[in-house]
Amino acid sequence: MGKPSQEVEKPKISPEYMEFLLAEIRARKPTGIYERLCKFAERLKLSPPKQFAEKLNYDVAYSSLNVSPQGVYSASFLVLFVLSFVCFLFTFLFFDFRLLFASIPLPLLVFWYLYSYPGRKAKEMKKKIEEESKEVLGRIATLLKSGISFERAMTIVAKESRGLISEDFNKIIWNLQQGTYRNVDEALNIYRQKWLWWNEKFVRVLDLLRDVSAEKNPKVKEELFKKVVESF
């Protein structure tokens, strides 16, 4: 873990780690109309252009939606085509070209809504993370103050809390028990890459709390606790 005085850098996520995030999401079954639509549309195998692919990758990974960038792009064009066809069909059925011109914006608006949905969802998730992080960090600080170890504090928070951070804590504890990670620091270093993009402050304070737990000198520990309090 980094030193408390250091500024946390926001690294560019590697393709390997991006795949790790997407694989975590794909581990569950698609739910809801949007996820099912994107899953169905993946059969079209339409890939987004390179200039849009990276942002769409991040949006999908941090939206917690069980979709793929290819599925989002394919679903957007599938609905665009279907709605456009319906608009043309009604135009010729009623022989009213005014209807065509009036309905042209509809397929485009729905296309943009579907395509941009992961980005809006990712922003929503970020806001939820900011709210959840205060509760999680405060609870961990209280537990450490009472003499509980950092790993035990994480386990308690994972059981008591409900949210994206607590879900990640549950995964960390499970993987530690299964031997996937050698220790909690290794696990945290994996997940901190993900958390950095949601909330840098959360990672900085979590690093401080980890240092508090590892510190043996009571005076230094108290100083670190003061820094934690000042960080809220």
Sine and cosine of phi, psi and omega as CSV:
sin_phi,cos_phi,sin_psi,cos_psi,sin_omega,cos_omega
0.00,0.00,0.48,-0.88,-0.04,-1.00
-0.97,0.23,0.30,-0.95,0.04,-1.00
-0.94,0.33,0.51,-0.86,-0.05,-1.00
-0.87,0.49,-0.51,0.86,-0.09,-1.00
-0.99,0.17,-0.22,0.97,-0.07,-1.00
-0.99,0.14,0.55,-0.83,0.06,-1.00
-0.99,0.11,0.73,-0.68,-0.01,-1.00
-0.97,0.24,0.80,-0.60,0.02,-1.00
-1.00,0.04,0.51,-0.86,0.01,-1.00
-0.98,-0.22,1.00,-0.08,-0.10,-1.00
-0.97,0.25,0.38,-0.92,0.12,-0.99
-0.98,0.22,0.82,-0.58,-0.09,-1.00
-0.95,0.32,0.73,-0.69,-0.02,-1.00
-0.95,0.30,0.40,-0.92,0.06,-1.00
-0.85,0.53,-0.56,0.83,0.00,-1.00
-0.91,0.42,-0.68,0.73,-0.01,-1.00
-0.95,0.30,-0.56,0.83,0.09,-1.00
-0.87,0.49,-0.66,0.75,0.03,-1.00
-0.91,0.41,-0.57,0.82,0.06,-1.00
-0.88,0.48,-0.70,0.71,0.01,-1.00
-0.90,0.43,-0.71,0.71,-0.02,-1.00
-0.92,0.40,-0.59,0.81,0.02,-1.00
-0.91,0.41,-0.59,0.81,0.06,-1.00
-0.87,0.49,-0.68,0.74,-0.02,-1.00
-0.93,0.37,-0.66,0.75,-0.06,-1.00
-0.95,0.31,-0.14,0.99,-0.02,-1.00
-0.92,0.40,-0.36,0.93,0.02,-1.00
-0.97,-0.25,0.28,-0.96,-0.01,-1.00
-0.97,0.23,0.55,-0.84,0.06,-1.00
-0.89,0.46,0.66,-0.75,0.06,-1.00
-0.76,-0.65,0.46,-0.89,0.02,-1.00
0.99,0.14,0.31,-0.95,-0.07,-1.00
-0.90,0.44,-0.69,0.73,-0.09,-1.00
-0.90,0.44,-0.75,0.66,-0.02,-1.00
-0.89,0.45,-0.65,0.76,0.00,-1.00
-0.93,0.37,-0.62,0.78,0.03,-1.00
-0.89,0.45,-0.71,0.70,0.00,-1.00
-0.90,0.43,-0.62,0.79,0.03,-1.00
-0.90,0.44,-0.69,0.73,0.02,-1.00
-0.90,0.44,-0.68,0.73,-0.09,-1.00
-0.95,0.31,-0.27,0.96,0.03,-1.00
-0.83,0.55,-0.41,0.91,0.00,-1.00
-0.88,0.47,-0.43,0.90,0.02,-1.00
-0.95,0.31,-0.40,0.91,0.05,-1.00
0.82,0.57,0.70,0.71,0.09,-1.00
-1.00,-0.02,0.86,-0.52,-0.01,-1.00
-0.98,-0.19,0.66,-0.75,0.01,-1.00
-0.92,0.39,0.51,-0.86,0.06,-1.00
-0.85,0.53,0.43,-0.90,-0.08,-1.00
-0.84,0.55,-0.60,0.80,-0.05,-1.00
-0.93,0.37,-0.31,0.95,0.03,-1.00
-0.95,-0.32,-0.26,0.96,-0.15,-0.99
-0.90,0.44,-0.67,0.74,-0.08,-1.00
-0.90,0.43,-0.73,0.68,0.01,-1.00
-0.89,0.45,-0.65,0.76,0.00,-1.00
-0.91,0.41,-0.59,0.81,0.07,-1.00
-0.87,0.50,-0.73,0.68,0.00,-1.00
-0.90,0.43,-0.69,0.72,-0.02,-1.00
-0.87,0.49,-0.70,0.72,0.00,-1.00
-0.91,0.41,-0.71,0.70,-0.06,-1.00
-0.89,0.45,-0.59,0.80,-0.08,-1.00
-0.98,-0.19,0.07,1.00,0.06,-1.00
-1.00,0.02,-0.25,0.97,-0.09,-1.00
0.90,0.44,0.30,0.96,0.08,-1.00
-1.00,0.08,0.69,-0.73,0.02,-1.00
-0.99,0.11,0.95,0.31,0.02,-1.00
-0.67,-0.74,0.25,-0.97,0.10,-1.00
-0.92,-0.40,0.41,-0.91,0.06,-1.00
-0.83,0.56,-0.63,0.77,0.04,-1.00
-0.90,0.43,-0.63,0.78,0.02,-1.00
-0.92,0.40,-0.66,0.75,0.03,-1.00
-0.89,0.46,-0.73,0.69,-0.02,-1.00
-0.90,0.43,-0.69,0.72,-0.01,-1.00
-0.92,0.40,-0.68,0.73,0.00,-1.00
-0.89,0.45,-0.64,0.77,-0.01,-1.00
-0.88,0.48,-0.69,0.72,-0.01,-1.00
-0.97,0.25,-0.53,0.85,0.05,-1.00
-0.88,0.47,-0.74,0.67,0.00,-1.00
-0.93,0.37,-0.60,0.80,0.07,-1.00
-0.85,0.53,-0.72,0.70,-0.01,-1.00
-0.91,0.42,-0.73,0.68,-0.05,-1.00
-0.89,0.46,-0.73,0.68,-0.01,-1.00
-0.91,0.41,-0.62,0.79,0.03,-1.00
-0.89,0.46,-0.67,0.74,0.03,-1.00
-0.88,0.47,-0.69,0.72,0.01,-1.00
-0.89,0.47,-0.68,0.74,0.01,-1.00
-0.88,0.47,-0.70,0.71,0.03,-1.00
-0.90,0.43,-0.64,0.77,-0.02,-1.00
-0.88,0.48,-0.73,0.68,0.00,-1.00
-0.92,0.40,-0.55,0.83,0.02,-1.00
-0.88,0.48,-0.72,0.69,-0.04,-1.00
-0.98,0.22,-0.45,0.89,0.05,-1.00
-0.93,0.38,-0.62,0.78,-0.04,-1.00
-0.98,-0.17,-0.01,1.00,0.00,-1.00
0.76,0.64,0.69,0.73,-0.02,-1.00
-0.76,-0.65,0.99,-0.17,-0.06,-1.00
-0.96,0.27,-0.25,0.97,0.11,-0.99
-0.90,0.44,-0.55,0.83,0.04,-1.00
-0.90,0.44,-0.61,0.79,0.02,-1.00
-0.89,0.45,-0.76,0.64,-0.02,-1.00
-0.90,0.43,-0.55,0.84,0.01,-1.00
-0.95,0.31,-0.49,0.87,-0.09,-1.00
-0.99,-0.11,-0.11,0.99,-0.01,-1.00
-0.81,0.58,-0.69,0.72,-0.03,-1.00
-0.90,0.43,-0.43,0.90,-0.10,-1.00
-0.86,0.52,-0.80,0.60,0.01,-1.00
-0.86,0.50,-0.60,0.80,-0.02,-1.00
-0.93,0.37,-0.65,0.76,0.02,-1.00
-0.91,0.42,-0.67,0.74,0.02,-1.00
-0.92,0.38,-0.62,0.78,0.07,-1.00
-0.84,0.55,-0.75,0.66,-0.03,-1.00
-0.92,0.39,-0.60,0.80,0.03,-1.00
-0.88,0.48,-0.72,0.69,-0.02,-1.00
-0.93,0.37,-0.68,0.73,-0.05,-1.00
-0.92,0.39,-0.63,0.78,-0.08,-1.00
-1.00,0.00,-0.06,1.00,-0.06,-1.00
-0.85,0.52,-0.71,0.70,0.05,-1.00
-0.84,0.54,-0.59,0.80,0.02,-1.00
-0.91,0.42,-0.67,0.74,0.03,-1.00
-0.92,0.40,-0.63,0.78,0.01,-1.00
-0.92,0.40,-0.62,0.79,0.02,-1.00
-0.89,0.45,-0.64,0.77,0.05,-1.00
-0.91,0.42,-0.62,0.78,0.04,-1.00
-0.90,0.44,-0.66,0.75,0.03,-1.00
-0.90,0.43,-0.63,0.78,0.01,-1.00
-0.89,0.46,-0.65,0.76,0.03,-1.00
-0.90,0.43,-0.66,0.75,0.03,-1.00
-0.90,0.43,-0.63,0.78,0.02,-1.00
-0.89,0.46,-0.67,0.75,0.00,-1.00
-0.87,0.49,-0.65,0.76,0.02,-1.00
-0.94,0.33,-0.68,0.73,-0.03,-1.00
-0.93,0.38,-0.59,0.81,-0.09,-1.00
-0.88,0.48,-0.59,0.81,0.01,-1.00
-0.90,0.44,-0.69,0.73,0.01,-1.00
-0.91,0.41,-0.70,0.71,-0.04,-1.00
-0.90,0.43,-0.74,0.67,-0.02,-1.00
-0.91,0.42,-0.65,0.76,0.02,-1.00
-0.89,0.45,-0.64,0.77,0.01,-1.00
-0.92,0.38,-0.68,0.74,0.03,-1.00
-0.89,0.46,-0.68,0.74,0.01,-1.00
-0.87,0.49,-0.69,0.73,0.01,-1.00
-0.89,0.46,-0.68,0.73,-0.01,-1.00
-0.92,0.40,-0.66,0.75,0.03,-1.00
-0.91,0.42,-0.61,0.79,0.01,-1.00
-0.88,0.48,-0.51,0.86,-0.02,-1.00
-0.99,0.11,-0.03,1.00,0.06,-1.00
0.98,-0.19,0.06,1.00,0.00,-1.00
-0.98,0.21,0.57,-0.82,0.00,-1.00
-0.94,0.35,0.33,-0.94,-0.03,-1.00
-0.88,0.47,-0.72,0.69,-0.02,-1.00
-0.90,0.44,-0.64,0.76,0.04,-1.00
-0.91,0.41,-0.63,0.78,0.04,-1.00
-0.88,0.47,-0.67,0.75,0.05,-1.00
-0.87,0.49,-0.67,0.75,-0.01,-1.00
-0.89,0.46,-0.69,0.73,0.01,-1.00
-0.90,0.43,-0.71,0.70,0.00,-1.00
-0.89,0.45,-0.65,0.76,0.00,-1.00
-0.88,0.48,-0.59,0.81,-0.01,-1.00
-0.98,0.19,-0.59,0.81,-0.10,-0.99
-0.99,0.11,-0.57,0.82,-0.14,-0.99
-1.00,-0.04,0.29,-0.96,0.07,-1.00
-0.75,-0.66,0.86,-0.51,0.00,-1.00
0.34,-0.94,-0.04,-1.00,-0.07,-1.00
-0.93,0.36,-0.62,0.78,0.01,-1.00
-0.92,0.39,-0.71,0.71,0.01,-1.00
-0.90,0.43,-0.53,0.85,0.08,-1.00
-0.89,0.45,-0.68,0.73,0.04,-1.00
-0.91,0.41,-0.64,0.77,0.06,-1.00
-0.86,0.50,-0.68,0.73,0.04,-1.00
-0.87,0.49,-0.66,0.75,0.03,-1.00
-0.91,0.42,-0.65,0.76,0.01,-1.00
-0.89,0.45,-0.75,0.67,-0.02,-1.00
-0.88,0.47,-0.69,0.72,0.00,-1.00
-0.88,0.48,-0.73,0.69,-0.02,-1.00
-0.92,0.39,-0.52,0.85,0.09,-1.00
-0.91,0.41,-0.67,0.74,0.01,-1.00
-0.92,0.40,-0.53,0.85,0.00,-1.00
-1.00,0.09,-0.11,0.99,0.02,-1.00
0.99,0.11,0.22,0.98,0.03,-1.00
-0.90,0.43,-0.63,0.78,0.06,-1.00
-0.91,-0.41,0.54,-0.84,-0.01,-1.00
-0.96,0.28,-0.57,0.82,-0.02,-1.00
-0.40,-0.91,0.11,-0.99,-0.07,-1.00
-0.92,0.40,-0.52,0.85,0.01,-1.00
-0.90,0.43,-0.66,0.75,0.04,-1.00
-0.88,0.47,-0.68,0.73,0.00,-1.00
-0.90,0.43,-0.70,0.72,-0.01,-1.00
-0.89,0.45,-0.61,0.79,0.01,-1.00
-0.91,0.41,-0.47,0.88,0.08,-1.00
-0.95,0.32,-0.77,0.63,-0.11,-0.99
-0.98,0.20,-0.38,0.92,-0.03,-1.00
-0.89,0.45,-0.47,0.88,0.05,-1.00
-0.88,0.48,-0.64,0.77,0.03,-1.00
-0.94,0.35,-0.72,0.70,-0.05,-1.00
-0.91,0.41,-0.51,0.86,-0.01,-1.00
-0.84,0.54,-0.60,0.80,-0.03,-1.00
-0.98,0.21,-0.32,0.95,0.08,-1.00
-1.00,0.04,-0.74,0.67,-0.11,-0.99
-0.33,-0.94,0.98,-0.21,-0.02,-1.00
-0.90,0.44,-0.61,0.79,-0.03,-1.00
-0.88,0.47,-0.63,0.78,0.02,-1.00
-0.85,0.52,-0.69,0.72,-0.02,-1.00
-0.92,0.40,-0.66,0.75,-0.01,-1.00
-0.89,0.45,-0.71,0.71,-0.02,-1.00
-0.94,0.33,-0.60,0.80,0.04,-1.00
-0.89,0.45,-0.62,0.78,0.08,-1.00
-0.88,0.47,-0.66,0.75,0.04,-1.00
-0.88,0.48,-0.70,0.71,-0.01,-1.00
-0.91,0.42,-0.59,0.81,0.06,-1.00
-0.90,0.44,-0.64,0.77,0.04,-1.00
-0.92,0.39,-0.60,0.80,0.06,-1.00
-0.86,0.51,-0.70,0.71,-0.03,-1.00
-0.90,0.43,-0.59,0.81,-0.06,-1.00
-0.99,0.13,-0.33,0.94,-0.07,-1.00
-0.96,0.28,0.73,-0.68,-0.01,-1.00
-0.99,-0.13,-0.46,0.89,-0.03,-1.00
-0.97,0.25,0.88,-0.47,-0.06,-1.00
-0.85,0.53,-0.63,0.78,-0.03,-1.00
-0.92,0.38,-0.70,0.71,0.02,-1.00
-0.91,0.42,-0.64,0.77,0.02,-1.00
-0.87,0.50,-0.67,0.74,0.01,-1.00
-0.91,0.42,-0.62,0.78,0.04,-1.00
-0.90,0.43,-0.64,0.77,0.03,-1.00
-0.91,0.41,-0.62,0.78,0.07,-1.00
-0.87,0.49,-0.62,0.78,0.03,-1.00
-0.89,0.46,-0.64,0.77,0.02,-1.00
-0.91,0.41,-0.59,0.80,0.03,-1.00
-0.89,0.45,-0.73,0.68,0.00,-1.00
-0.87,0.49,-0.68,0.73,0.01,-1.00
-0.90,0.43,-0.41,0.91,-0.05,-1.00
-0.98,0.21,-0.32,0.95,-0.02,-1.00
-0.96,0.27,0.00,0.00,0.00,0.00
